Amino acid sequence: MYEIITIGSSLIDSFIRSSKFNSHSNGVNANICLTYGAKNEVDEYILRTGGGGSNTAVGFARMGYRTGVVTELGSDIFAKIILDDFRSEFVSTNLVTSEKQEKTGGSIILLGSDGGRTVMVNRGASSMLDPEDIPTANISRADWIHIASISGRLKTLERIFAALKKANIGFSWNPGKKELALISEGEIQFKEISCQLMFLNQEEWESIKDKQQDVLYHVKQVIVTNGKKGGKVFVGEDEVAEFKSGENRSVDDTGAGDAFAVGYVTAHLKGKIISECCEWGKSNAVSVIGQIGAKPGLLTLKQIKAHNSKSN
């Protein structure tokens, strides 16, 4: 039996860093510029595994949980890399779907000198989770479910939510852009689901402005992060906690949100109060942004406990 099951994407992330990247800002947005048609030498090219389902699965496994991941891959070399990575991190691959007719997704990530990045992504097989790919029997026996983006597959989400409600299983949710669009359009009714923890960044939170009251009324805790400014936690309509990010230099921001969610959920499951949950989330995120890729900096339970005992 799994203690935690994550559901979401698994990708190959290709990181490219170069001093030749020229950043131009118009005061609102910054752009990375390259000469069209030129062949550019780069300073670093690094391959990592990523994706919300994959990142959080490894994160929870490092926290000591028996973890499974529901995700979809192709049957190609990228899929083998991802599966090998799961096995090396003690994440069960028994719930992974592999499709011969599909290609494993991937992204190209151009890194700026400040840790910011521009991402070009093809989600491939990870965007094709169908309702029949969801192992409802396994879900109903897990202690907790974490849902990352599944590219707005409404019927698949409905199957997941129905299984969770029937089995009375707690879950956390970090919706992607397409899920947020479904929320905005009223396709997802929060009164029909029992989400305990919902994670969004400030931009995502503002994108569902018309539905915020509905979310706050039905979701037990809504955690809104705001990058280097920190974030807030809402219980009902009340803001009950605010946290600062601190002065931490970022090498790469990729996976910070997933790391924060893993830390926060773990603390929540350990019975910590909300302020401590924020600190656990922040500690994990800070560790991740200190390295390239979403996984190398993920903390173990022993490490996150030691870090927060020192800061208390």
N, C-alpha and C positions, 0 to 999 in steps of 0.2 A: 504494500500500500504506500502511496505517496503522501508525504506531509504537505507538500506544496506542488501545484502544477501551474506552469506559466503557459499562456497562449499568445502567440504573436509571430512576428517575422524572424527569420534567420537569414543573414546576408553575409557576403564577403565585402569587407570595407578596404579599399585601396587608398592609402594616405599619400599625398604628394606635398612636399614642402620645398619651396624654392625662394631664394633671395631675389629671383627675377620677377616674382609676382609683384606687380605694382598696384597699390591700393589707392583708389580715388574716392573721395567723399563729396557729396553734394549738400552736406549738412543734415540729410535725412537718412540716406543709405550709403554704404560703402561698397565699392565694386573692386573685384580683383580683375586686372586687365592683362592680357597677353597679346602679342602681335599675331594677328591671323596669318596662317601659312608658315609661320616660323617653326623651327625645331628648337625646343627649349631644353637645356640641360637642367636637371633638378638636383636639389641637395639631398633629398631623402625620398625613398619609395618603400612603403611599409604595408604589408598585407596583414589584416586582422579579421577575425569573425565579429559580426555585429548583428543588429536587429533587436527590437524591443523584447521579443519572446526569448531570444537567445541570451541577451545580456542579463536579463533578470533571472533566468534559469541558473546561469553560472553564479550570479550574485547570491541567490538563495542557497545554492549548494555550498558555497564557501562559508555561509553562515551556519552550516551544519545540518541543513534540512535534507531529507530524502526527497529529491526533486525530479520531476518529469517535465517535459516540454512538448506541447502540441504545436507543431509547425509543419510547413510543407516545403519540400525541397524537390529539385530535379534528380536525375540519376547521372550526375556528371562529376568532374573533378572538384568543383566548388562544394558540391554536396558532401563528398568524402572528407574534405578539409573540415567542414562544419561538424560532421558526425564524429570525426576523430577528436576534435576539440571538446565536444560534449563528453565523450568517454574519458578523456584525460582529466576533466573537471568533475567526474562522478555524477554527471547528469544522465538520467535514463533516456535512451533513444527509442524505447518501445512504443511511444505514442507519436513518433515522427512519421509523416506520410511522405513517400518518395514516388514521384510520377515520372515515368520514362518520357512522356511527351512534353514535359515542361522543363524549363531551365531555372536553375537556382539563381536567385536575385543577387545583385551587387551594387556597390556605389563607388564613385570616385569622389574623394574628399580633398579639396585644396585648402591647405592650412595657412592661415595668416600668422604673422609674428606674435600676435597678441592672444593666440589660442582660438580665435574665431575661425570659422570655416565656411566654405561654399560647397554644397553637396549636390552631386548629380546621381540620381538613383534610378535603377530599374528593379522593381520589387519581384519580378518574375514569379516563381512558384509560390512564394510566401504570400502573395496577394490572392491566392486561389483556394483558400480553405473553404470547403463546402460543409454543409450541415452534417453529412455522413462521415466527415473526417473527424468529428468531435466525439471523443470516447466518453460518452455520458456515464457509463458504469464506473470508470475510473474517477471521473470528476466527483461523482456522488459519494465516493469513499475517501476523498482527500480532506485534509484539515483546512486548507486555504487555497484559493485560486487567484492568480494575478493575470489580468488581461491587458495586453498591450495592443497596439494597432493591428487590425486585420483587414485594412483597406476597405472599410465600410461594408463588409459582407453582412447585410442586414439579416438574412435568413439564418446565417451561421450564428450571429449574435443572439438571435431569438432562441435558438436551440441551446446555446450556452446558458442564457439567463433562465430558461425554463428548467434546465437540469439543476442549476444552483438553487432556485427557489424551491423545487420539489424536495431536494435533499437538505435544505436549510444550511447551505455551506456559505461561509463568509468569503467575500472577495474584494479585491482592490482593482481599480481600473485607471489606466492611463490612455485615454482615447486619442487616436490620431486625427488628422484633418478630415478624413472622410467620415469618421464616426461623429466628429463635431458638427459636420454638415447635417448628418441625420438627426442629431439633437436639435439643431436650429430649425430644421424643417418639421419637427414634431413627430418624427418617425419612431423615436424611442421614448417610451412613456416610463418615467422614473417610478411612478407609483406601482408599476408591475415588476420592478426589480428591487433587490435588497443590497445595494452597494454600500459597503462600510466606509471605504476610503477611495476618494477620487483625486487623481493628481493631474494638474494642468499648469502650464506656464501662463504668465500674465497675458500674452497675446492670445492664447487659446481661450482663456477665461473671458476676455473681451469679445471674442468671436461668437460667443453664445449669450450675449448680453440679455436678449429677450427671454432666455430660459434660465437665467441665474437663480431666480427665486424658486423655481420648481426644483432645481438641483439642490439648493440649500435646504429646502423643506424635506426632501426625501433621502438624501445621502447623509450618513452620520457625520463624516468629516470630509471637508473639501480643502485640499492643500493646494495653494496657488503659489508657485515659485516665480521669482523675477530676476533670474541670473545673478549678477554681482550685487544686486540690491537686497537679496535675501528672499523673503516670502512671508505668507500669512496662512493661518489655519482658521477655518470657519466651522463652527458647530451650530447647526441651525442657521439663523440669520446673524449670529454674533461672531465677531472676530475674537477668538480666544487666545491666540498666540501670534507673535511676530518674531521672525528670526533674521539675523544679519548673516551675510555670507563671509564676512571677514576679508582681510587683505591677503588673498591667495593668488599667486601668479598661475595662469592657465597655460599649459602647453598645448592642450587640445580639449575642447569642450564636449567632444562626442561622448555620449553615454552618461553625461552628468545627471540627467533626469531619471534615467533608469537606476543609476546607483543611489540617488536620493530615495527613490521609491523603495528599493530593497532595504536600505537602512531604516527608513521610517516604518515599513511594514513589520520588519523583524522586531523592532523595539515595541511596536503595538502588540504583537503576539506574545512578547515577553512581559506584558503588563505594565510597561512604562507609561508615565504621564506624557501629555502632548509635548511639553517643552523638551523632554528627553528624546522623544521620537524625532523631533526636529533636529536635535543635535546629532543623533545617530545617522539620520539622512544626510545632514551636512558633512559629517566626517567622511562618509563613504564617497560622496560627490567630490569633495576636495581632493581625496586620494586619487580618484579617477582622472581628474583634469590635470594632474601632475605628470601624466604619461600619455603617450600616443595610443589611441584605441580605447574602446569602451570597457575592456575587461582587465588589462594588466594591473590596474590600480584598485580593483575591487578588494575590499577588506574581508578577512575572516572574522568570525564571532569573537575570537580571542583578541584580535587586533582592535576591533571597534570598541570592545569593552575597555581595553587598556587605554585607548585614546580618550575616551569620555570620562574615565576615572581621573585622569590627569587634569582634564579641563574643568571638572566640578569642584 
